[in-house]
Amino acid sequence: MTLILPMIGGGYIPAGGGDIPDGTILSSFASPSTSPFGLTYDGANLISCDLNSDRIYIHDGVSSTILSSFASPSTAPTGLTYDGTNLISCDISSDTIYIHDGVSSTILSSFATPSLQPYGLTYDGANLISCDQGSDTIYIHDGVSSTILSSFASPSSRPSGLAYDGANLISCDFDSDRIYIHDGVSSTILSSFAAPSSQPTGLTYDGANLISCDFVSDTIYIHDNTPSSTPSSTILSSFASPSSQPSGLTYDGTNLISCDRTADRIYIHDGVSSTILSSFAAPLADPSGLAYDGTNLISCDFGSRRIYIHDGVSSTILSSFATPSSQPFGLTYDGNNLISCDFSSDTIYIHDGVSSTILSSFASPSSQPFGLAYDGTNLISCDLSSVTIYIHDGVSSTILSSFASPSSQPFGLTYDGTNLISCDRNTDTIYIHGNS
């Protein structure tokens, strides 16, 4: 759970390290007028502004009920934030940022925006942050002042809202219709998701949930969170693999499944443990990767250069097809498509469903990819040459983070819904990783 830390002046800054906002909508309600363009939260109530009515609205908690409202300082309010004491607003008609006296229409001071189209504000506990559609830039101010400490390009071409969740900056974009989770206050993007409607224009964070508004739907949305569970190098436990050269892993929703190149066998474990419920011969002599598509086990073989579709989790083969290149060594399934990697081509391939047709491909992070997993959001790969496990941004070549594998020859990965699991040919060990 994300905590709300008290600050002098009755404001708040959400503490970091909690869950990550996502695209799931818990609830929504109509905005007070027809063009919502900014949101903030003062520790008790949601505050919104509207471009059509030129008013700022104080909501009753996070609800559609309006406690009070007042005229905005100029004619086109486009952003709001709260610094723990005072409401701060910006306006595109005056290109000005206004510091209000508490949450009121009284203006204590104002200053020019960094560029000509201010469209979003937030406060990170130390500095005001603004974004501008004219320059496509996010600006970090020195405290609450016109002095700019630093700036960076926004993720897309028309940034339209900002929030801060206690750990990371969050931005939305009018052109891409996406919401972006930044890595701290930087241009690096940890993840992104589609906005609830087609023109997101405001964001805030209330200590528990991201809240967004949209100009087209005239709606305010309360978002759900995704538990923060990034796989890490921390090893919770480990156990010996069934034979001496583990070469692939997958998870079928109940049991871990592993394969071994020395024994040429596929093993069904009892849950995620060293206990073996059953085993059967691999389709050929060099099994080098496993995946599970929700119905059938899928395996690949280094010697035959083929991918095999099993009948359920059994030795019966329903069909097979050639691998994209000559040295396949890892498989996973992302809920729609099979993903494979090959260490001769140093490439990761996205298949069309479970077929030989390749939709797209990209270079692996290093020169010898040997295992793949998918955690429901991001692809994870391991590499024999770099002895590293990589967390990708979605299913792409962009790397969010990486860490050293537990030993020197990582040869397989899977994800069991909670933890990353890896295996290593040097130690003949299967490792259960913790999360950060």
N, C-alpha and C positions, 0 to 999 in steps of 0.2 A: 504494500500500500504506500502511496505517496503521502508524505506528511506536509502539513502547513506550518511553517515556522513563523512565530510572531515577530514583527518588526516595530520599532518605534514609529508612532503615528498611526497605529492600528492597521497597517497594511500587511502584506504577506509576500513571501517568496516561496513557491513550492520547492520542496527538497528533491534533489535528483535521486536516481538509482531505482525508480519505480518501474511501472509498466510503460509500454510504448504505445502511444495513440495509434489507432488504425482506422480503416475505412468502415467498420461496422457501426451502424447508427442505432443507438439505444432508444432515442426518442427525438421528436422535433416539434416545433410550433411556429406559427406565423410570426413574422417580424412585425413591429408596431406600425410600420408604414411600408411603402412599396419599393424602396431602394436601400436595403441595409448595406452599410459600407464600413463598418468598424465595430469591434467588440473589445471589451475588457472586463475584468472581474476585480472587485475591490476587497475581497476577503469575505464578503457577505452577499453581495448582489451582482448580477450581470448588468453591464452597462452597454448600450448599443447606440449607434448614431445612424442617421438616414439621410441620404443625399437628396431625396425628393422633398422631404418635409423640413430639412435643415434643422433637425432637432436631435438632442441627446436624451436618451430614455434610461431611467433607473428602473430595472425590473425587480420584482419581488423574488429574491433568491435567483434561481435559474428557471424562470417560468415566463409565460406570456403576460402575466399580470404586471401592469406598469404602476409603480408607486408614485412617480413624478417624472416630469420632463422639463427641459428648458431649451431655449434657442441656442444653436451652436454659434461660435464667435464670428463666423463668416457664412457664406452661402453654399458651400460644398464640402461638408465634413467627410473625410475618407479614412480616418484612423483614430484609434483610442488606445491608451494604456494607463496604468495606475502605478505610481512609484512608491506606494506605501503611505503617502500623505496626500498627494494631489493627483487629480485627473489630468491627463495630458491629451490633447487632441491635435489633429493636423487637418489642413484644408487645401484642396487643389485650386480653388479660385484665388485665394490670397497667397498660396505657396508659403504658408506660415505654420509653425508649431506653437501651440498655446499651452501655458501652464495655468490651470484653473486653481482657485482657492478651495481646496478640498474637492468635493464633488458638487460643484455649483457653477453657475454661469459667470461668476466673477473671475476675471483674468488677472493674475498676478504679474505675468510677464509673457513675452513672446519673442520668437526669433525666426529668421528665414530658414526654410528647409534647404538641404544640401543641393537639391536640383529642383526641377520645375513641376514634377507630378508626384507629390507625396501620396502614398496609398497604403501605408500601414505603419504601426508603431508597436513596440513592446519594450519591456524593461527587465533587465536580467539581475536586478539586485544591486547593481553598481552603475550601469550605463543605459541610457536610452538607445534603442536601436530603431532605425527607420528604413523604409524601402521606397524606391522611386521607379515609376514605370518609364519615365523619360530616359533615364540613364541605365535602367535594368540593373540597379545596384542596391546592395544592402549596406547601410552605414552604421558604424558603431560610434556613438557620440561620447564625448568626455563628460561623464555624469549626465545631467540634463542641461545641455548647452548646445550652442551651434558649432562648437569645436569638434572636428571629426578625428578620432584616433586612428581609424582604419576603415577600409571598405573592401567589398568583394562582389563579384558578379553574382546575380541571382541565378537560381537553377534553370529558369526559362526566361522568356522575353518580357513578361509583364507581371512583376510581383505585385500582389494585391492585398496581402495580409501577413501579419507576424504574430507569433506567440512564443513564450518561453516556459518550459515545463520544469524548471529547476535544474536541468542538466543540459538540455539541448534546445537550440533555436528551432522553431517550426515556421515554415513559410508556405504560402499558397500562391498560385499563379493563375491569372485570368485567361491566358492563352492556352496553357497546357491542361488546364482544369485538373491540376494535381496538387496534393499537399505533400510537402517534403519535410522529413526529419533530418536536421543537420547534425553533424558531429560536433557537439558543443556549440560555440558561436563561430562557425567557420563555413567555408564554401563546400566542404566535404559532405556528401549526402549519404546517410546511413540507410535510408529506405524512403519510399514514397508510395502513395496510393491515390486512386481517383477521388476527386472531390465528390460530395453527394449529388451535386447538380453541375450545370455547365459553366457557371461564372462565380467561383468563390471570391468573396470580397472582404472577409474578415475572419480573424482567429483570436481565441484567447484560451487560457487554461485555468481551471478553477481549483486546482490542487488535487483533483481526482481524474478529470476528463477534459479532453480537448473539446472546444466548442467552435463551430464554424457557422458562417452565414453566407447566403448566396443571393446575388442580385437578380437572377432570372426567376428562381422559385420563391423569392421573398420569404425565405424560411431560415430559421436558426436550428442547427443540428447539434445534438450531444453525441459525441463519439464514444465508442468502447475502447478498451485497451488490449494490447497483446502482451502477455507476460514476457518480461525481459528474461530471455534464456539463451544467450549467445554461447555456443560451445566454447570451451576453453581448454588449456593445456593441463588443468588440474585433473588428476586421475583419482576417481572415487574408489575403484577396485579393479582387479584384473584376475584372469585365470588362464591356465594353459589351454592352447588350442587342441582340437582332437588329434591332430597329427603334426607333422614337422614343417609344413610349408603352407600356412593359411594364405589364401589368395583372393578371398572375396567374402563379403558379408551382406546380408539383408535382414529385414524384420517383417514378419507377416501380420503384425498386429497382436500377436500372442507370443511367438517364439522367435528367437534369433536363429538364423540359418547361415552356415558357413561352408566354404568349400576349401579343398586342399589339393595342391598340385602333386604332392608326393603320393598321397593315398588315392588320388583321382576320385574322390568321393565328395558328396554333399551331405552335411550333417544338420539334423533338426535338433536344436538345443531345447531344454526344458526352461521356458522363459528366457531370461538372459543369464545363463549359468553355464557351468562346464558340463552339467549332466546332459547326456545325449539320449534323446527319446528314440531316434531312429536315424538311419543313414541309407544312402543308395549310391550306386555308381554314377559318376558324372557322364554326360553324353559321350565325351571322348577323354583323352588322356591329360589334357592341360586346362582344367577349369580356371578361369582368370577373372571372373566377376559375376555378381548376382544382383538381381533386383526383384521386386514383387509389385505387381500392378493392381493389387486388390483382389485378384482372382487366381492368377497363375504366377508361378516362379519363372523367372527368366535368367538364363545363364549364358555366358560367353566362353569360348574356348580359344586359347592362344594358338594351339597347333592347327586346328581346322579353320580358324579365322571365321567362325560362325557364331551367330546368336540363336539360342534355342528357347522356344516357348514350351514350357512344361504343362502338363495337364494337372492343374492345381499345384500342390507341392509333392510331386512324385517324379519317378524316373521316366514316365511316359512322355514322349515328345509329340506335341501337336503339330508344330511347324518349325522351320528354321530359315535363316537368311544370312547372306554374307555380311561381315562387318564392314564399316566404311573404309578401314585401312588394314594394315597387315599385322599389327600387334595390339589387339584389344586387351585392356587390363582394368576395366571398371565399368559398372553399370549403376544407374539409379532410375527412379520413375518419379515424376513431379506431379502426378495426379492426372496428367493429360498425355504426356509424351515420355518415351524412353530417352534417356541420355546416356551416351557412352563416351569413353575416352580411349585414346590410342597413343602409346609412347613412341611409335615410329614416326608418326606425323605430329606428335606433341599437340594434339587437337582434341577439343571436346565437341561432340556432335549432338544436336537436338534432332531426334527422329520425329517423323509424323506418326503420332500414336505409337504403336509397337510394330514398326515396319522398317524396311530397309531404306525408305525414302527419307532423305535428310532435309529438314526445313532450314536449318542454319548451322553454323559452326563458328568456333573462335579458338584462338590459341590458348593453350593451358598456361597457368602462371609461371611454370618452369619447364624443364625439358623432358621429364619422365613422369607423366601423370599415371598413377597406379590405383586410384580408388575414387569413388564418388558417393555422395549421399545428398539427400534433400530434406530440409528440416521443416517444410511447410511454407517457408518464405524464401530461403536462400539455398543455392547450390553450395556444397562443400566438396573440396577436392584435396587429395594428398599427392605428394610428389616424391619419388625415390631419390632424385638427384639433389634436391634442396632439403630433403628430410623435413618437410613442412606441410602443415595442414592449412588450407586457405578457405576463408568464408567469402563467397562471392556476393555481389549485390544482385539479388534475384537470380535469374539464370543468365548471367552475362560474364564477360571477361573482367569487369570491374571488381577489384578486391577490396572488401571492407576492412578485413583484418586477417592476420595469420599468426600461427604459433608453431613451435617445434613439435614434431611428432614424438611419441613416447620413447621410441627407439629408432634405430638407424635404417630400417627397411619397411616403411609403411606400405601395406599391400591391400588394404581394403577398408571401407567405411560403410556405416549405416547409421540411421537415426531411429530411435524407438518411440518417438513422441515426446520424450523428456530429455534424453541424453544422446550425445554422439557416442558411437562405438567404433573403435579402430582395431585393426590387427596388424601384427608385425612379424615378418618372416625371420628376422634375425633372432628375436627372443621367443618365437612361436607362442605368442601371447595375445590375448584379446583384452582390450582396455575399455573401461567405461569412463567417459569423461564427465566432469562437472561443468557447470555453466557459470558465466560471469554476469 
